[in-house]
Amino acid sequence: MRERLLVLPLLLMTLPALAQKAAAPKGSKPAVNRAAAHDQRIAQLVEALRDKTVETRRDLHMHPELSNREERTSQLVAARLRELGMDEVKTGVGRYGVVALLKGGRPGPVVAVRADMDALPVQEVNDTPYKSLNPGVKHACGHDGHVAIGLAVAAVLSEMRAEIPGTVKFIFQPAEEGPPAGEEGGAALMIKEGALENPRPEVIFGLHLWSQYEVGSVFYNFGPALAASDRFQITIRGKQVHAAYPQDGIDPIVTAAEAVLALQTIRSRRVTTMEPLVISVGRIQGGNRNNIIPNQVELEGTVRTMNEEVRKRIPDLMRQTLEGVTRANGATFELEYEFGNPVTYNDPKLVEEMLPALRRAAGAEHVLTRPPQMGAEDFAEFQKVIPGFFFFVAAGNQSKGITAAHHTPDFDIDEDSLAIGARTMATAVVDYLERHAK
């Protein structure tokens, strides 16, 4: 009798497991096992593509193209995607944008992966085998690496097509740095021309290589990751006169100098010190001779904010400041203020969901959070339409002297970051698809 009483609880304990096993579809794998198998497969494929990915990045680095001029880059991307057997490849979206679809072998959701393609008007100074061949143009922000990573992810997932539930939309975007004056471009134009439609993704993923962090780590943010970015141009008008007789004219140069300093008091005295704010003048132009006080001076700059309410206040605060400075000097001013990229905002729920995948791909000890940065990204335009997650892949290496900041003549990346980025992105995409499989 005692033996029967012992057997009964054991039998009751095993019944749920037996029922679960019986209910599982024949040939199905537990989610944990499937994730481990996917991770291993992705890691193997990324490693096999390592040399090709580096080669692609170097080719792009040698042939950089400015915003809205990415003709060769677009052709390379489209050709590679067609070679991979994408179900659909569209070109000319947002001028030189490329949008491709990869349909998996199992039903599931649609997710998007974005990579930006444009270079900057920066002269290359690095003496490397892959230095820029286009004078005055350089990939000084890592977008060549982003394209190489995007193509590597496309290659990996094309090999895993039969195993993938759902569809992946690859968006290769021009003009992230901003289109030339008078032109539309970037993420906003791609969205306008249907990049997020037919089919519409549930979420979008993007990454950025970051040269000022040591290679090997991946960084993320909940909520704000990068600032809103706005542009201003100020024209200060005075009265031209011989520089030996300033009292007979109105000096716009002295007025502009005072204005530059006065604008900084908006940050220090007009807005709460708890809110991030940057007002930077990046260009001053005026005058044409040493002994002439000119008629006018132009100033151009950028405003970076994290808070939308603070952002909306800045134009009026700038006008008030400029009104006081110019009136005190007898000058006048005009202010043109252009709202640009919004805050790059990572959906907190999506970030929380994807952290286990990032940790598996890069190693838990290498996946770190960091304070929001005052740089900006037009990936934010996609996040205004659908939830998005934008993370950072460290690409610096002090031992190799790769420490230069972005947008500088000596910028470079440690190319080991390419495999880390491809592995992390591919793992995140497949993990999301599996979690939301139908």
Salt bridges, closest charged atoms under 4 A:
ASP39 OD2 - ARG360 NE 2.48
GLU47 OE2 - ARG50 NE 2.95
GLU55 OE2 - LYS52 NZ 3.85
ASP59 OD2 - ARG72 NH1 2.99
ASP87 OD2 - ARG161 NH1 2.77
GLU88 OE2 - LYS90 NZ 3.97
ASP116 OD2 - ARG114 NH1 3.71
ASP116 OD2 - HIS143 NE2 3.19
ASP116 OD1 - HIS146 ND1 2.64
ASP118 OD1 - HIS143 ND1 3.01
GLU124 OE1 - HIS61 NE2 2.73
GLU124 OE2 - LYS138 NZ 2.99
ASP127 OD1 - LYS131 NZ 3.47
ASP144 OD2 - ARG57 NE 2.98
ASP144 OD2 - HIS61 ND1 2.82
GLU163 OE1 - HIS38 ND1 3.56
GLU176 OE1 - HIS143 NE2 3.64
GLU177 OE2 - HIS143 NE2 3.53
GLU177 OE2 - HIS407 NE2 3.31
GLU183 OE2 - ARG69 NH2 2.77
GLU184 OE2 - LYS192 NZ 3.08
GLU197 OE2 - ARG200 NH1 2.51
ASP230 OD1 - ARG311 NH2 2.69
GLU298 OE1 - ARG283 NH2 3.31
GLU300 OE2 - ARG231 NE 2.88
GLU300 OE1 - ARG283 NE 2.82
GLU308 OE1 - ARG311 NH1 3.46
ASP316 OD1 - ARG319 NH1 3.46
GLU323 OE2 - ARG327 NH2 2.79
GLU334 OE2 - ARG237 NH1 2.77
GLU338 OE1 - ARG231 NH1 3.59
GLU353 OE2 - HIS436 NE2 2.63
GLU365 OE2 - HIS366 NE2 3.37
GLU377 OE1 - ARG114 NH2 2.82
ASP378 OD1 - ARG114 NH2 2.95
GLU381 OE1 - LYS384 NZ 3.44
ASP412 OD1 - ARG57 NH2 2.97
ASP414 OD2 - LYS400 NZ 3.36
GLU415 OE2 - ARG57 NH1 2.97
GLU415 OE1 - ARG58 NH2 2.79
ASP416 OD1 - ARG50 NH1 3.30
ASP431 OD1 - ARG360 NH2 3.02
ASP431 OD2 - ARG435 NE 2.58
GLU434 OE1 - ARG34 NH1 3.66
GLU434 OE2 - HIS38 NE2 2.80
GLU434 OE2 - ARG106 NH1 2.80
